[in-house]
Amino acid sequence: MSAHAYIQWADVPQALIDSSRQRMDDNGAVKLVAFVGCPLVGQIEELSGGRIQIEYPWPQVPDLRHGLGDWLSHHGINYVVVH
């Protein structure tokens, strides 16, 4: 079973948003976001009520998993991991 980490766009510091890079995937169906220093690219999802969340695959490789968790914690971004 794979796991995913979720964050809320509203929890991302404005400086990170301003320096982020966003694009559509190759199929034009999924919007992706890359933040400076973040080891993974996230998928932007629009939820009901105008909320926006970002989904990351939760890596099985410990170095990547810790890198993502450490980056989120360093920037004070709350996240939840769902298996």
N, C-alpha and C positions, 0 to 999 in steps of 0.2 A: 504494500500500500504506500502510495506517495503522500507526502505532507506538503502543505502550503502555509506561508506566512502572509498575514494580511495587515496592512496599515491603512489609516485614514489620511486622505490628502490634507485635511484640515490640521493634522498633527505635524506635517512636514514644515520645518522652518522656511520662512519666505526666501532667505538667501539661497537655500538649496533649490527651491522651485525656480528662482530666477536664473540659476546656472544650469538647470536641467536641460536635457535634450529629449524631445518627444518626436515620435514618428509612428507611422502605421507599419504593420508587419508586411511581408512580401505579398500576401494575399489581399491586403487592404481591409482586413476584417478586425484586426486587433490593434489597439493603440498601446504603444510601448513607451516607457520612460526610463531614462538613465540619469542617475544623480552622480555628481562628482564624488569619487572615492568609494562609491557603493560597488561591491564586487559582482552584483547581478543586475540584470535589467528586469524591471517589473512590468506587469500588464495592468493598464488602467481600466477600471470597470465603473460605470455610472450606475448608482443604485437609486432606488426610489427616494423621493424627497430631495433630489438634487445632490445627495451625498456621493462622494467619489472615494473609491478605495483602490489600493494598489496590491496586487497579488504577486508574490514571489514563490518560486519553487523552494522548498526547504531542503537544502542539500543533504545528501547522505554522507558526503565526504566531510569529515570533521573540520578541516581547515576552512573550507568554504562556509560551512554552517556557522562556525564561530566568527568568521569574518563578517558575515551578514548581521548576525546578532550583535556583535561588538559595534559595528557601524551604526545600527539603529539606536543602540543604547547611548553611544557617544553623542548623538544628536538629539537625545531625549524623545525619540519617536516610540510611542507605544505600539506593540505588535502582539498578535496572537497567532499561534501555530495550530493548525487543524490537521489531524491525521485522517 
